[in-house]
Structures are given as structure tokens and as C-alpha cells.
Amino acid sequence: MEPAIEAVAAETDVAVAKVDVDVNQALAGELGVRGVPTVVLFVDGEQAERLVGAQDRATLERLVGSAR
């Protein structure tokens, strides 16, 4: 899934951050991450969407497109 995320990030103006939930357990708890991988989309600082499980590039592109 990481290549798909990197490709979408390179082709858009969205900011992408990767969090290691083993190292950042407090942040994972704050975000309610219960499964890995989890993609959380924020729009204007607010959580707008959440996807749990592996996602393909097309799904990630739709997710980013829906935020515009």
C-alpha cells in the first residue's frame, strides 16, 4: 500500500504523514486506530474519512478527490 500512497502524494498537493503505531501509541489511541493499516483523511483539521485495511491506488485517489 505504501507505493500507492506515495504515488498519490506525489501527484497531488495533499500532505501525507505516516505514523508508526508501535512507537506512537498515544497518537494511535487519540485517532482511534484499531487496525493496521488505517488511512485517516483530515480536511481543514477535522477528520473527514477513515479507511481501514489495505487500499489500492484508485481508492486513495477517490478519497483525495472527494476532499477537494
PyMOL Python script that loads the backbone (N, CA, C, O; Angstrom):
from pymol import cmd

cmd.read_pdbstr("""\
ATOM      1  N   MET A   1       0.817  -1.190   0.000  1.00  0.00           N
ATOM      2  CA  MET A   1       0.000   0.000   0.000  1.00  0.00           C
ATOM      3  C   MET A   1       0.864   1.258   0.000  1.00  0.00           C
ATOM      4  O   MET A   1       0.440   2.294  -0.513  1.00  0.00           O
ATOM      5  N   GLU A   2       2.047   1.187   0.556  1.00  0.00           N
ATOM      6  CA  GLU A   2       2.902   2.371   0.623  1.00  0.00           C
ATOM      7  C   GLU A   2       3.222   2.960  -0.743  1.00  0.00           C
ATOM      8  O   GLU A   2       3.206   4.183  -0.879  1.00  0.00           O
ATOM      9  N   PRO A   3       3.514   2.150  -1.772  1.00  0.00           N
ATOM     10  CA  PRO A   3       3.746   2.746  -3.098  1.00  0.00           C
ATOM     11  C   PRO A   3       2.529   3.516  -3.616  1.00  0.00           C
ATOM     12  O   PRO A   3       2.685   4.551  -4.263  1.00  0.00           O
ATOM     13  N   ALA A   4       1.332   3.024  -3.341  1.00  0.00           N
ATOM     14  CA  ALA A   4       0.118   3.719  -3.786  1.00  0.00           C
ATOM     15  C   ALA A   4      -0.021   5.056  -3.073  1.00  0.00           C
ATOM     16  O   ALA A   4      -0.369   6.057  -3.699  1.00  0.00           O
ATOM     17  N   ILE A   5       0.242   5.083  -1.788  1.00  0.00           N
ATOM     18  CA  ILE A   5       0.155   6.333  -1.026  1.00  0.00           C
ATOM     19  C   ILE A   5       1.202   7.324  -1.527  1.00  0.00           C
ATOM     20  O   ILE A   5       0.902   8.503  -1.715  1.00  0.00           O
ATOM     21  N   GLU A   6       2.423   6.851  -1.743  1.00  0.00           N
ATOM     22  CA  GLU A   6       3.479   7.736  -2.227  1.00  0.00           C
ATOM     23  C   GLU A   6       3.152   8.294  -3.607  1.00  0.00           C
ATOM     24  O   GLU A   6       3.433   9.460  -3.884  1.00  0.00           O
ATOM     25  N   ALA A   7       2.564   7.479  -4.472  1.00  0.00           N
ATOM     26  CA  ALA A   7       2.203   7.935  -5.818  1.00  0.00           C
ATOM     27  C   ALA A   7       1.125   9.007  -5.756  1.00  0.00           C
ATOM     28  O   ALA A   7       1.230  10.031  -6.432  1.00  0.00           O
ATOM     29  N   VAL A   8       0.100   8.786  -4.959  1.00  0.00           N
ATOM     30  CA  VAL A   8      -0.981   9.767  -4.832  1.00  0.00           C
ATOM     31  C   VAL A   8      -0.435  11.054  -4.214  1.00  0.00           C
ATOM     32  O   VAL A   8      -0.801  12.147  -4.647  1.00  0.00           O
ATOM     33  N   ALA A   9       0.420  10.941  -3.226  1.00  0.00           N
ATOM     34  CA  ALA A   9       1.003  12.126  -2.590  1.00  0.00           C
ATOM     35  C   ALA A   9       1.848  12.919  -3.578  1.00  0.00           C
ATOM     36  O   ALA A   9       1.830  14.150  -3.560  1.00  0.00           O
ATOM     37  N   ALA A  10       2.583  12.231  -4.433  1.00  0.00           N
ATOM     38  CA  ALA A  10       3.446  12.907  -5.404  1.00  0.00           C
ATOM     39  C   ALA A  10       2.647  13.617  -6.483  1.00  0.00           C
ATOM     40  O   ALA A  10       3.116  14.601  -7.055  1.00  0.00           O
ATOM     41  N   GLU A  11       1.446  13.129  -6.768  1.00  0.00           N
ATOM     42  CA  GLU A  11       0.638  13.681  -7.857  1.00  0.00           C
ATOM     43  C   GLU A  11      -0.373  14.723  -7.396  1.00  0.00           C
ATOM     44  O   GLU A  11      -1.077  15.304  -8.222  1.00  0.00           O
ATOM     45  N   THR A  12      -0.454  14.968  -6.099  1.00  0.00           N
ATOM     46  CA  THR A  12      -1.424  15.928  -5.576  1.00  0.00           C
ATOM     47  C   THR A  12      -0.719  16.890  -4.629  1.00  0.00           C
ATOM     48  O   THR A  12       0.477  16.767  -4.364  1.00  0.00           O
ATOM     49  N   ASP A  13      -1.484  17.845  -4.130  1.00  0.00           N
ATOM     50  CA  ASP A  13      -0.915  18.803  -3.189  1.00  0.00           C
ATOM     51  C   ASP A  13      -1.289  18.484  -1.747  1.00  0.00           C
ATOM     52  O   ASP A  13      -1.209  19.356  -0.883  1.00  0.00           O
ATOM     53  N   VAL A  14      -1.697  17.250  -1.477  1.00  0.00           N
ATOM     54  CA  VAL A  14      -2.064  16.874  -0.117  1.00  0.00           C
ATOM     55  C   VAL A  14      -0.812  16.584   0.703  1.00  0.00           C
ATOM     56  O   VAL A  14       0.208  16.145   0.171  1.00  0.00           O
ATOM     57  N   ALA A  15      -0.907  16.834   1.993  1.00  0.00           N
ATOM     58  CA  ALA A  15       0.174  16.477   2.914  1.00  0.00           C
ATOM     59  C   ALA A  15      -0.076  15.057   3.400  1.00  0.00           C
ATOM     60  O   ALA A  15      -1.197  14.708   3.769  1.00  0.00           O
ATOM     61  N   VAL A  16       0.961  14.249   3.398  1.00  0.00           N
ATOM     62  CA  VAL A  16       0.846  12.857   3.818  1.00  0.00           C
ATOM     63  C   VAL A  16       1.800  12.625   4.981  1.00  0.00           C
ATOM     64  O   VAL A  16       2.969  13.007   4.924  1.00  0.00           O
ATOM     65  N   ALA A  17       1.295  12.000   6.029  1.00  0.00           N
ATOM     66  CA  ALA A  17       2.128  11.657   7.181  1.00  0.00           C
ATOM     67  C   ALA A  17       1.935  10.185   7.499  1.00  0.00           C
ATOM     68  O   ALA A  17       0.819   9.669   7.450  1.00  0.00           O
ATOM     69  N   LYS A  18       3.019   9.524   7.822  1.00  0.00           N
ATOM     70  CA  LYS A  18       2.983   8.117   8.193  1.00  0.00           C
ATOM     71  C   LYS A  18       3.324   8.026   9.675  1.00  0.00           C
ATOM     72  O   LYS A  18       4.297   8.622  10.137  1.00  0.00           O
ATOM     73  N   VAL A  19       2.511   7.273  10.414  1.00  0.00           N
ATOM     74  CA  VAL A  19       2.714   7.144  11.850  1.00  0.00           C
ATOM     75  C   VAL A  19       2.937   5.675  12.189  1.00  0.00           C
ATOM     76  O   VAL A  19       2.135   4.820  11.812  1.00  0.00           O
ATOM     77  N   ASP A  20       4.015   5.383  12.893  1.00  0.00           N
ATOM     78  CA  ASP A  20       4.282   4.037  13.387  1.00  0.00           C
ATOM     79  C   ASP A  20       3.505   3.884  14.695  1.00  0.00           C
ATOM     80  O   ASP A  20       3.868   4.483  15.708  1.00  0.00           O
ATOM     81  N   VAL A  21       2.445   3.090  14.675  1.00  0.00           N
ATOM     82  CA  VAL A  21       1.579   2.975  15.851  1.00  0.00           C
ATOM     83  C   VAL A  21       2.270   2.269  17.011  1.00  0.00           C
ATOM     84  O   VAL A  21       1.856   2.435  18.158  1.00  0.00           O
ATOM     85  N   ASP A  22       3.302   1.492  16.742  1.00  0.00           N
ATOM     86  CA  ASP A  22       4.045   0.857  17.833  1.00  0.00           C
ATOM     87  C   ASP A  22       4.870   1.885  18.597  1.00  0.00           C
ATOM     88  O   ASP A  22       5.026   1.783  19.813  1.00  0.00           O
ATOM     89  N   VAL A  23       5.391   2.864  17.889  1.00  0.00           N
ATOM     90  CA  VAL A  23       6.201   3.914  18.506  1.00  0.00           C
ATOM     91  C   VAL A  23       5.316   5.028  19.059  1.00  0.00           C
ATOM     92  O   VAL A  23       5.630   5.609  20.098  1.00  0.00           O
ATOM     93  N   ASN A  24       4.221   5.329  18.379  1.00  0.00           N
ATOM     94  CA  ASN A  24       3.331   6.446  18.736  1.00  0.00           C
ATOM     95  C   ASN A  24       1.969   5.931  19.192  1.00  0.00           C
ATOM     96  O   ASN A  24       0.940   6.264  18.605  1.00  0.00           O
ATOM     97  N   GLN A  25       1.975   5.120  20.240  1.00  0.00           N
ATOM     98  CA  GLN A  25       0.736   4.512  20.714  1.00  0.00           C
ATOM     99  C   GLN A  25      -0.277   5.543  21.204  1.00  0.00           C
ATOM    100  O   GLN A  25      -1.481   5.352  21.033  1.00  0.00           O
ATOM    101  N   ALA A  26       0.190   6.620  21.804  1.00  0.00           N
ATOM    102  CA  ALA A  26      -0.731   7.647  22.302  1.00  0.00           C
ATOM    103  C   ALA A  26      -1.490   8.294  21.147  1.00  0.00           C
ATOM    104  O   ALA A  26      -2.704   8.482  21.228  1.00  0.00           O
ATOM    105  N   LEU A  27      -0.781   8.633  20.078  1.00  0.00           N
ATOM    106  CA  LEU A  27      -1.435   9.243  18.918  1.00  0.00           C
ATOM    107  C   LEU A  27      -2.405   8.263  18.275  1.00  0.00           C
ATOM    108  O   LEU A  27      -3.511   8.642  17.891  1.00  0.00           O
ATOM    109  N   ALA A  28      -1.998   7.010  18.159  1.00  0.00           N
ATOM    110  CA  ALA A  28      -2.888   5.994  17.597  1.00  0.00           C
ATOM    111  C   ALA A  28      -4.163   5.898  18.426  1.00  0.00           C
ATOM    112  O   ALA A  28      -5.255   5.757  17.875  1.00  0.00           O
ATOM    113  N   GLY A  29      -4.029   5.975  19.737  1.00  0.00           N
ATOM    114  CA  GLY A  29      -5.200   5.947  20.612  1.00  0.00           C
ATOM    115  C   GLY A  29      -6.082   7.165  20.426  1.00  0.00           C
ATOM    116  O   GLY A  29      -7.307   7.046  20.386  1.00  0.00           O
ATOM    117  N   GLU A  30      -5.470   8.340  20.312  1.00  0.00           N
ATOM    118  CA  GLU A  30      -6.236   9.574  20.102  1.00  0.00           C
ATOM    119  C   GLU A  30      -7.035   9.514  18.807  1.00  0.00           C
ATOM    120  O   GLU A  30      -8.160  10.009  18.737  1.00  0.00           O
ATOM    121  N   LEU A  31      -6.441   8.901  17.780  1.00  0.00           N
ATOM    122  CA  LEU A  31      -7.104   8.815  16.478  1.00  0.00           C
ATOM    123  C   LEU A  31      -8.030   7.607  16.379  1.00  0.00           C
ATOM    124  O   LEU A  31      -8.723   7.439  15.375  1.00  0.00           O
ATOM    125  N   GLY A  32      -8.046   6.771  17.404  1.00  0.00           N
ATOM    126  CA  GLY A  32      -8.926   5.610  17.392  1.00  0.00           C
ATOM    127  C   GLY A  32      -8.492   4.529  16.419  1.00  0.00           C
ATOM    128  O   GLY A  32      -9.327   3.796  15.890  1.00  0.00           O
ATOM    129  N   VAL A  33      -7.195   4.426  16.179  1.00  0.00           N
ATOM    130  CA  VAL A  33      -6.685   3.407  15.261  1.00  0.00           C
ATOM    131  C   VAL A  33      -6.745   2.057  15.957  1.00  0.00           C
ATOM    132  O   VAL A  33      -6.129   1.854  17.003  1.00  0.00           O
ATOM    133  N   ARG A  34      -7.498   1.134  15.358  1.00  0.00           N
ATOM    134  CA  ARG A  34      -7.647  -0.200  15.926  1.00  0.00           C
ATOM    135  C   ARG A  34      -7.148  -1.283  14.982  1.00  0.00           C
ATOM    136  O   ARG A  34      -6.942  -2.427  15.389  1.00  0.00           O
ATOM    137  N   GLY A  35      -6.957  -0.918  13.729  1.00  0.00           N
ATOM    138  CA  GLY A  35      -6.464  -1.858  12.734  1.00  0.00           C
ATOM    139  C   GLY A  35      -5.390  -1.204  11.894  1.00  0.00           C
ATOM    140  O   GLY A  35      -5.375   0.014  11.717  1.00  0.00           O
ATOM    141  N   VAL A  36      -4.495  -2.022  11.379  1.00  0.00           N
ATOM    142  CA  VAL A  36      -3.396  -1.513  10.563  1.00  0.00           C
ATOM    143  C   VAL A  36      -3.434  -2.224   9.228  1.00  0.00           C
ATOM    144  O   VAL A  36      -3.562  -3.448   9.199  1.00  0.00           O
ATOM    145  N   PRO A  37      -3.328  -1.515   8.133  1.00  0.00           N
ATOM    146  CA  PRO A  37      -3.162  -0.064   8.032  1.00  0.00           C
ATOM    147  C   PRO A  37      -4.495   0.678   8.162  1.00  0.00           C
ATOM    148  O   PRO A  37      -5.557   0.142   7.846  1.00  0.00           O
ATOM    149  N   THR A  38      -4.413   1.898   8.624  1.00  0.00           N
ATOM    150  CA  THR A  38      -5.557   2.803   8.677  1.00  0.00           C
ATOM    151  C   THR A  38      -5.153   4.101   7.994  1.00  0.00           C
ATOM    152  O   THR A  38      -4.093   4.659   8.277  1.00  0.00           O
ATOM    153  N   VAL A  39      -6.003   4.577   7.094  1.00  0.00           N
ATOM    154  CA  VAL A  39      -5.795   5.863   6.437  1.00  0.00           C
ATOM    155  C   VAL A  39      -6.851   6.810   6.988  1.00  0.00           C
ATOM    156  O   VAL A  39      -8.046   6.522   6.926  1.00  0.00           O
ATOM    157  N   VAL A  40      -6.408   7.936   7.524  1.00  0.00           N
ATOM    158  CA  VAL A  40      -7.329   8.937   8.056  1.00  0.00           C
ATOM    159  C   VAL A  40      -7.146  10.203   7.232  1.00  0.00           C
ATOM    160  O   VAL A  40      -6.035  10.718   7.109  1.00  0.00           O
ATOM    161  N   LEU A  41      -8.233  10.696   6.675  1.00  0.00           N
ATOM    162  CA  LEU A  41      -8.208  11.920   5.876  1.00  0.00           C
ATOM    163  C   LEU A  41      -8.721  13.071   6.729  1.00  0.00           C
ATOM    164  O   LEU A  41      -9.804  12.997   7.310  1.00  0.00           O
ATOM    165  N   PHE A  42      -7.936  14.123   6.795  1.00  0.00           N
ATOM    166  CA  PHE A  42      -8.339  15.335   7.503  1.00  0.00           C
ATOM    167  C   PHE A  42      -8.547  16.443   6.483  1.00  0.00           C
ATOM    168  O   PHE A  42      -7.750  16.607   5.560  1.00  0.00           O
ATOM    169  N   VAL A  43      -9.616  17.198   6.655  1.00  0.00           N
ATOM    170  CA  VAL A  43      -9.895  18.362   5.828  1.00  0.00           C
ATOM    171  C   VAL A  43     -10.064  19.543   6.777  1.00  0.00           C
ATOM    172  O   VAL A  43     -10.925  19.527   7.656  1.00  0.00           O
ATOM    173  N   ASP A  44      -9.240  20.558   6.593  1.00  0.00           N
ATOM    174  CA  ASP A  44      -9.257  21.738   7.465  1.00  0.00           C
ATOM    175  C   ASP A  44      -9.127  21.361   8.937  1.00  0.00           C
ATOM    176  O   ASP A  44      -9.781  21.950   9.798  1.00  0.00           O
ATOM    177  N   GLY A  45      -8.275  20.370   9.218  1.00  0.00           N
ATOM    178  CA  GLY A  45      -8.008  19.970  10.593  1.00  0.00           C
ATOM    179  C   GLY A  45      -9.025  19.046  11.221  1.00  0.00           C
ATOM    180  O   GLY A  45      -8.868  18.649  12.376  1.00  0.00           O
ATOM    181  N   GLU A  46     -10.056  18.698  10.491  1.00  0.00           N
ATOM    182  CA  GLU A  46     -11.104  17.815  11.008  1.00  0.00           C
ATOM    183  C   GLU A  46     -11.084  16.492  10.260  1.00  0.00           C
ATOM    184  O   GLU A  46     -10.882  16.453   9.046  1.00  0.00           O
ATOM    185  N   GLN A  47     -11.298  15.400  11.003  1.00  0.00           N
ATOM    186  CA  GLN A  47     -11.343  14.098  10.347  1.00  0.00           C
ATOM    187  C   GLN A  47     -12.551  14.026   9.423  1.00  0.00           C
ATOM    188  O   GLN A  47     -13.683  14.265   9.843  1.00  0.00           O
ATOM    189  N   ALA A  48     -12.296  13.693   8.156  1.00  0.00           N
ATOM    190  CA  ALA A  48     -13.363  13.637   7.162  1.00  0.00           C
ATOM    191  C   ALA A  48     -13.673  12.209   6.729  1.00  0.00           C
ATOM    192  O   ALA A  48     -14.808  11.904   6.361  1.00  0.00           O
ATOM    193  N   GLU A  49     -12.679  11.338   6.772  1.00  0.00           N
ATOM    194  CA  GLU A  49     -12.870   9.973   6.266  1.00  0.00           C
ATOM    195  C   GLU A  49     -11.838   9.067   6.907  1.00  0.00           C
ATOM    196  O   GLU A  49     -10.767   9.509   7.322  1.00  0.00           O
ATOM    197  N   ARG A  50     -12.182   7.786   6.979  1.00  0.00           N
ATOM    198  CA  ARG A  50     -11.283   6.779   7.539  1.00  0.00           C
ATOM    199  C   ARG A  50     -11.442   5.498   6.735  1.00  0.00           C
ATOM    200  O   ARG A  50     -12.559   5.050   6.476  1.00  0.00           O
ATOM    201  N   LEU A  51     -10.320   4.914   6.344  1.00  0.00           N
ATOM    202  CA  LEU A  51     -10.306   3.636   5.645  1.00  0.00           C
ATOM    203  C   LEU A  51      -9.421   2.682   6.436  1.00  0.00           C
ATOM    204  O   LEU A  51      -8.289   3.022   6.782  1.00  0.00           O
ATOM    205  N   VAL A  52      -9.927   1.501   6.720  1.00  0.00           N
ATOM    206  CA  VAL A  52      -9.161   0.501   7.454  1.00  0.00           C
ATOM    207  C   VAL A  52      -8.892  -0.670   6.530  1.00  0.00           C
ATOM    208  O   VAL A  52      -9.789  -1.147   5.835  1.00  0.00           O
ATOM    209  N   GLY A  53      -7.655  -1.124   6.528  1.00  0.00           N
ATOM    210  CA  GLY A  53      -7.259  -2.229   5.664  1.00  0.00           C
ATOM    211  C   GLY A  53      -6.516  -1.711   4.452  1.00  0.00           C
ATOM    212  O   GLY A  53      -6.485  -0.509   4.187  1.00  0.00           O
ATOM    213  N   ALA A  54      -5.920  -2.634   3.720  1.00  0.00           N
ATOM    214  CA  ALA A  54      -5.149  -2.260   2.533  1.00  0.00           C
ATOM    215  C   ALA A  54      -6.062  -1.642   1.481  1.00  0.00           C
ATOM    216  O   ALA A  54      -7.166  -2.131   1.241  1.00  0.00           O
ATOM    217  N   GLN A  55      -5.597  -0.573   0.860  1.00  0.00           N
ATOM    218  CA  GLN A  55      -6.362   0.142  -0.161  1.00  0.00           C
ATOM    219  C   GLN A  55      -5.528   0.223  -1.435  1.00  0.00           C
ATOM    220  O   GLN A  55      -4.302   0.313  -1.381  1.00  0.00           O
ATOM    221  N   ASP A  56      -6.199   0.189  -2.569  1.00  0.00           N
ATOM    222  CA  ASP A  56      -5.467   0.331  -3.826  1.00  0.00           C
ATOM    223  C   ASP A  56      -5.365   1.809  -4.211  1.00  0.00           C
ATOM    224  O   ASP A  56      -5.992   2.674  -3.600  1.00  0.00           O
ATOM    225  N   ARG A  57      -4.570   2.066  -5.222  1.00  0.00           N
ATOM    226  CA  ARG A  57      -4.322   3.443  -5.651  1.00  0.00           C
ATOM    227  C   ARG A  57      -5.606   4.155  -6.071  1.00  0.00           C
ATOM    228  O   ARG A  57      -5.805   5.321  -5.727  1.00  0.00           O
ATOM    229  N   ALA A  58      -6.470   3.476  -6.800  1.00  0.00           N
ATOM    230  CA  ALA A  58      -7.716   4.100  -7.263  1.00  0.00           C
ATOM    231  C   ALA A  58      -8.573   4.546  -6.082  1.00  0.00           C
ATOM    232  O   ALA A  58      -9.172   5.621  -6.123  1.00  0.00           O
ATOM    233  N   THR A  59      -8.635   3.740  -5.044  1.00  0.00           N
ATOM    234  CA  THR A  59      -9.416   4.103  -3.857  1.00  0.00           C
ATOM    235  C   THR A  59      -8.819   5.327  -3.182  1.00  0.00           C
ATOM    236  O   THR A  59      -9.550   6.228  -2.769  1.00  0.00           O
ATOM    237  N   LEU A  60      -7.503   5.366  -3.069  1.00  0.00           N
ATOM    238  CA  LEU A  60      -6.848   6.519  -2.455  1.00  0.00           C
ATOM    239  C   LEU A  60      -7.042   7.778  -3.289  1.00  0.00           C
ATOM    240  O   LEU A  60      -7.228   8.863  -2.738  1.00  0.00           O
ATOM    241  N   GLU A  61      -7.000   7.644  -4.609  1.00  0.00           N
ATOM    242  CA  GLU A  61      -7.243   8.797  -5.483  1.00  0.00           C
ATOM    243  C   GLU A  61      -8.667   9.318  -5.306  1.00  0.00           C
ATOM    244  O   GLU A  61      -8.881  10.530  -5.270  1.00  0.00           O
ATOM    245  N   ARG A  62      -9.634   8.422  -5.196  1.00  0.00           N
ATOM    246  CA  ARG A  62     -11.030   8.847  -4.962  1.00  0.00           C
ATOM    247  C   ARG A  62     -11.154   9.546  -3.613  1.00  0.00           C
ATOM    248  O   ARG A  62     -11.855  10.551  -3.489  1.00  0.00           O
ATOM    249  N   LEU A  63     -10.477   9.017  -2.614  1.00  0.00           N
ATOM    250  CA  LEU A  63     -10.521   9.610  -1.281  1.00  0.00           C
ATOM    251  C   LEU A  63     -10.004  11.045  -1.313  1.00  0.00           C
ATOM    252  O   LEU A  63     -10.647  11.953  -0.785  1.00  0.00           O
ATOM    253  N   VAL A  64      -8.856  11.245  -1.926  1.00  0.00           N
ATOM    254  CA  VAL A  64      -8.280  12.589  -2.020  1.00  0.00           C
ATOM    255  C   VAL A  64      -9.177  13.488  -2.867  1.00  0.00           C
ATOM    256  O   VAL A  64      -9.390  14.651  -2.523  1.00  0.00           O
ATOM    257  N   GLY A  65      -9.697  12.966  -3.955  1.00  0.00           N
ATOM    258  CA  GLY A  65     -10.582  13.743  -4.823  1.00  0.00           C
ATOM    259  C   GLY A  65     -11.848  14.188  -4.120  1.00  0.00           C
ATOM    260  O   GLY A  65     -12.365  15.271  -4.396  1.00  0.00           O
ATOM    261  N   SER A  66     -12.355  13.362  -3.212  1.00  0.00           N
ATOM    262  CA  SER A  66     -13.589  13.706  -2.501  1.00  0.00           C
ATOM    263  C   SER A  66     -13.384  14.855  -1.526  1.00  0.00           C
ATOM    264  O   SER A  66     -14.347  15.502  -1.114  1.00  0.00           O
ATOM    265  N   ALA A  67     -12.142  15.109  -1.157  1.00  0.00           N
ATOM    266  CA  ALA A  67     -11.847  16.168  -0.193  1.00  0.00           C
ATOM    267  C   ALA A  67     -11.692  17.526  -0.850  1.00  0.00           C
ATOM    268  O   ALA A  67     -11.574  18.538  -0.159  1.00  0.00           O
ATOM    269  N   ARG A  68     -11.692  17.561  -2.152  1.00  0.00           N
ATOM    270  CA  ARG A  68     -11.466  18.830  -2.853  1.00  0.00           C
ATOM    271  C   ARG A  68     -12.735  19.568  -3.095  1.00  0.00           C
ATOM    272  O   ARG A  68     -12.717  20.654  -3.674  1.00  0.00           O
TER     273      ARG A  68
END
""", "prot")
cmd.dss("prot")
cmd.show_as("cartoon", "prot")
cmd.util.cbc("prot")
cmd.orient("prot")
